[in-house]
Amino acid sequence: MNISRRTLMRGIGAAGLAAAAPGVFSPAIAQSKPVRIGILAPRSGAMGTVGECGIRAVQWAAERMNKDGGIAGRPIELVFEEETSPKDTIERFRRLALQEKVDCVQGLISTGVSLGVAPVAEEEQALLIMWDGTTQDGVKEAMPKSRYVFRSTDNECEAVMASLLAIKYFKGKIKRIAGINPDYSYGRNNWEAFRQILARAGVEVEVVAEQWPKVGTMDLTSHVAALKAAKPDFIFSSMLFADLPVFMKQGSAAGLFEGVNLALPAAGWQINQLKKEFMPENIVFGHNTLYFALPNASALQKAFVEDYMGRYKEAPHWEADRAYFALAAYKAGVEAAAKATGRWPKLDEIIDSIPKQKVESLGGPGQFRTDKIAEQTFYQGLSTNQNSYDFPTLRTVDSFTADQLQKPPGVDFWEWLKTSKLPV
């Protein structure tokens, strides 16, 4: 690809007309060329439904923001590419940044893909704001001093919260634990975090079974049989793709959940597929940064959920929030920098401005830390089938902020678990 970095930098973060005065955008800005936002998200495969939810939300956000003046008076234009394998997604990222000359790239869900794309963003000096992707190698941050890459909350946040709620609601009933988790770093780290948090809270347990299905395994009968034979009283599962509804359906048919409590920290991703006919009640159910039926939801969330459910006939999950948050944080950073300079800001000014902004996202307030890792609000609780939907909702709604659930900058996750003031 014969496009120099200098050509790239002319296209990223430098376009636009000067404002008449700081904080006042001239009418000419509204007539200038759009702010082009590249979107990288999966549309098919195991993450297809997840990516589609995020795409719908960013389209909704862009439409809403454009009606309100866009970003610093310039309309938002979305340019879509698909997230697939790391290699192909890197090529699409380069196309967005170098050929399409977008002002910012947003999206990415798979950490494996993010680990490939993020170094390219740094190399090309192209702004990247991730939806759900991190740059963690296991639980260790691989890019602690990134300049151009903004990342989501740590992957372990949902497991830490589910573990805390398991202790809160079932402390005296957890004695024989079993895990069924995806066989890669996310599943293994979440299971280990659960065990360590139990130990720190003084909950003595016996591990009676550990099952590690490959991601995408659709016949889980052997895993269900092994779990049932182990006779656990508590099952922890960080499964989060289409295999989770399969596990719950097959487990229910086998009677696995009778007299057993569960924690499903990532269940919200599959909310529309987890039907009440096979879902037990009173399980720890993770909606994470967006619970669509939050009792005290903001006007923003209510408007989004009503429109989304009316249009698509299903509930949105937390990927919608991550997509909205990325665009809202970028908008806030640009407009704060434009107000301070009295003109359309340079890329470095936008990057420096974003971590200083608190924004209202679909799931509540959030911001980026100075190390460019997101801090947002998380929601989980005990499930109930007593509702008007065909899937569970929450009987109890617990919330934590990400600073309670993720390690501070530069700290080892496992050491943090041993010493932090966890709200146990």
N, C-alpha and C positions, 0 to 999 in steps of 0.2 A: 504494500500500500504506500504510494508515493506522496504522502502528505506530511509536511514537517510539523514539529511541535510549535514553531512560530505561527504557522497557519492556523493550527488548532487554537492557540491562545487569542488570536484575533477574533475567533468565533465564540469563545467561551467567556462569559462574564463581562465582556467589554462593550456590548452593544447598548444602544439606547440614547435618548436625548437628555440633556441636562434639565433639571427642574428649575423653576423660577427662583425658589428659595428653599432652604432646608425644611423638609417636612411638607412642602407644597409642590405637588407635581403639576407641571404645566399641561394644558390641553393637548399640546403636541405629543406628549409621551403616549397618551391614550391612542394616538393615531400611528405611532411608530410600530415597527415590526414586532411580532409576538415574542414572548419568552417561550423558548422551545424546551420542553421537558421530555427527555427520553425515558421510556418505561421498559424495563426488562422484567418480564414475569412469565411463569409457566402457563401454558394454555391446555396442555394435554399430559397424559401420564399420571403418575401417582400424585403429583402436586397440582394437577390441572384445575380442580375445583377450588383449591386454595388460591391459586393465582387469579382465577376468574373473579373471586370475591374482592381481591385487592384492586383489580382493574376496574370493576364496577364502581368502587369507592373513589378511586382517583378521578374517574370521569365525572362523578357526581361533584367532587370537590372542585374540579376545574370549572365546571359549569356554574357552580354557585359563586366561586371567587370572581369569575369573569363578569357576572351580573353586578358584582360589587366593585368593579374597577380593575380586576386582574391583579397583577403584581406591580406595585408602584405605577399604576396607570397603563401598563402594557398587558394585553390579553395573553392568556396561557394557551399554548398549542402543545398537545401531547403527540409524541412520536413513539410508536410501539414496536418492540422487537421481543422475540420469545426467549425465555430462559430454558435451556435444555442441559446439555453436557457442559462441563467447564470449557473445553476447547471451543465449541461452537458459540458459547455465550461470550467468550472473550472476543471473538471475531465480531459479534453483533455489537458489543460495547464499543469496540474501535470504530465500527461503522457509524454509530450514533454520535460519538465524540468527534471523529475526524471528517467524515463525509457529511453527515446531517448537521454538524456543528451546533448541537444542542447546548443550551446553557448549563444544564445539569442532567445527570442520569440518576434515576430512582428505581427502586425495585429490588429484586433478588430475594429468594427465600432459602435456598439450599446453602448451608455453610460450606459444603464442598465446592460449590460454584463460586461463592464469595471469596474463598481463599485463592482462587485462580484469578478472578477479575480485579480484586482490590489492589494487588501490586501493579497491575497494568494502569489503573486509574492514577496511582501515585507517579508512575513513570511518565505518563502522558499529561500529568498535571490537570486532570479533568475531575470536576466535582462529582462525587458519587454519594448518594444518601440511600442507605439500604432500608428495606421494609422489615425483613425478618432475618436477613443474613448477618453473620458475625464474621470476625476473623480470628476465631478461637481455634487452636489446634488442641482438641480435647477440651480442657478447661483453661488452657494457657493462652493469653492474648499474643497472637503472632505479629501484630502491628501496633505496639503500644504508643508509637509516636507518629501516627499517620497525619498527614497534612490535608489531603483532599478527600479522605474517606470517612464518612459518618456511619456508625453501625447501630444495630438494634440493641436492646437489652440483652444481657447474657442468656444463653440457652437454659441455664440452670434455674432461672427465677421461678418458673412454674413448678419445678420439682421441689424447690425449697419451700414454696408456699404450701403445696399439697402435703408435704411432710409435716409442716407445722400444724395444719388443720387436722391431719390424722391424729396427732397427739392431742390436740384440743378436744376433738369429739370422741376419740376411741381409745384413749390412753390405757384404760383398764382392760381393754378387750383385744389388745395386740400382743399375742404371745407366739404364734406360729405364722411367720410371714413367708410369702412366696412372691416372686416377681416374674412377669413376662414383659420383656422390653426389647425394642428393636436392636439387632445385632450390629451396632456401630457406636461410635463414641457417645452420641447423645443418650442412647438408651442405657449404656453402661455407666456413664457418669451420673445420670439421674437416679439409677438404682443405688449406686454407692452413696450418693448424697442422702437418700432416704435412710439408709442404714446408719450413716454417721449421725444424722440428726436425731434419730431414735436413741442412739447410744448416749449422745450428749444430754438428752432429756431424761436419762435414767430409765428408759424403757428396755427391759431385758427381753430379748426375743431369740427364737430359734429359726434359722433360715431353713425351710423344709423343701424349697424347690426354686430353681432359677431356670427360666426358659428364655432362649435367645433366637426367635424366628428372624429370618432374613426379611428385610423390608419388601413388602409386596406379596408375602406369602398368603395365599387365599385359602389354603386348606390347613387349618390349625387344630384339627381334631386330635392329633397326637400330643400336641402341647396341652390342650384342654384335658386330655386323659391323664397326663403326667401331673398336672396341677391337682386334679381331683383326687388322684391316688395319694398325694402328699398331705391331704387334709389340713390346709391352712385355715386360719381364722381371719387373715387379712391378705389381700392381693394388691400389689402396686404395679401399675402398668403405664409406661410413658409412650405406648403406641399412639400414633397420631395420623396415620394415613388411612387408606381404605381398608387396611387390615384390621383396624380397631373395631368397626361395626361387625366385621366377620367374626372376630374373636368373641364379641359380646353375644352375638346371635348363636354361635356354636356352643359357647359356654352355658348360655341359658338353656338350650335344648338338652344339655348333658346334666343339668342340675348343679353346675359348678358353684353357683353363687348363693345357694341355700345356706343360710347361717354364716355367710362370709361377708366381711366388709371390704370395700375397695376404695382405692384412690386412682383417679384417671386425670393427671394434671394437664394433659393436652387434649382432652375430649372435645373442647369447644370447636376445634377445627372440623369435626365430623358431626356437629350438632344436628344437622338435618337428616343424617343417615342413622342416627342412634334412636331407633323407634321405641316407644314405650312398651310395645308388645314383648320385647326381650331385654329391656333395661330395668335392673333392680333399682329401688329407691334408696335414698339416704346414703349415697356414695359421694365421696369427695370428687367434685366435678370442676375441672379447670376451664374457665372462659378467658382468663388472663386479661389482656388489655381492652377487651370489649365484651360486656355482658349486655346483650340486646334488650333484655327486659329489666334493666336496672331501675329499682323503684324511684330513686331520686335523680333520674337521668337529666342531663342538661337539655335545654331547648334544641341545641345542635344535634345531640344524639337522637332525640325524639323525632326530629324532622327527617334525619337520615334513615332511621329504622322504619318509620312509617312509609317513606318513599320506596325503600329497598324491598320491604316485604310486600307492598302493594304491587310493585313492578315484577318481582322475580318469584313471588309465592314461596319464599323460604327465608330463614333468619340469617342475618349477617354474622360473621364471627370475627375474631381479632385481626385477621389479615386486612380487613377493611379499615380498622383503626390505624394499623401500621402504615398503610398507604396514605391515608389522610394526614397523619402526623408528619410524614416525610415532606409532603407538599406544603403543609402549614408552617413547618419549621423553616423551610427554604424561603417562603414568602415573608415571614417575619424577619428573617435575617437580611434579606434584600431591602426591605422597606426601612428597617432601622438604620442600615448603612446609608441608604439614599437620603434619609432625613438628616443624618449627621454630616454628609458631604455636600448636599444640595445638588446632586447629579446622580446619574445611574452609576452604582458602585462598581469598582473593579473586583475581580474574582477574589483576590486576597482579602479585600474588605468584607466581602460577603462571608467568606469562611470564618473570619475572626468574629463576625457579628452573630452567627447562628447560635453558638453555645450560650450567649448571653440572654437569649429570648425564651420566655415561658409562653407556651402556646396552649390553646384549648383544642384538644383532639376529640374524636368521637367518644372515646372512653374516659375522658377527663383530662386534667392538666398534665403537661409533660415538658421536658426540655432535654437538650444534649449537655452532657458534662464537658469539661474543658478537654478531656481526652477523646471527645467525639463519640461517646457511647450514650445511648438514650436512657433516660429515666422516665418511666411512665407509671400509671396506676394499674394494679392487678386485681382481678376479681375471681374468686372461687367460692365454693360453699357446698352444702349438702343438697343433693338433688331431690326432686319430687316429680311424680307423674300426675299430680293433681293440678291440671291446667287444661287450657283449651287447645293445646297443640298436640301433635302426634309424637313429640319428643320431650325429654325432661326439661324442666326449668330448675331454678334454685329455690329451695325452701329457706335456706339461710344464705345471706350474701356477706362474705367477708372481703375486706380490701386491704391491701398493703401497697406502699409505694416501693418503687424499684430499689431505692437506697436501703431498704430493709432486707432485700432479697438477693442483691448481687454484691460481689466483692468491690471494694474501692479501687481506684487506679493503682496499678503496680503491685497489687497484693495477690499472693497465691490463693486460689480458691479453697483448697483443702485446709490450709492454715487459717484462713478466714473463718471457715466453719467451726474450727476448734476454739476460736477466741472472740468471735463477734458477739454483739448483744442481740442475738436472735430473739424475736418476740414469742418465745415458747411459753 
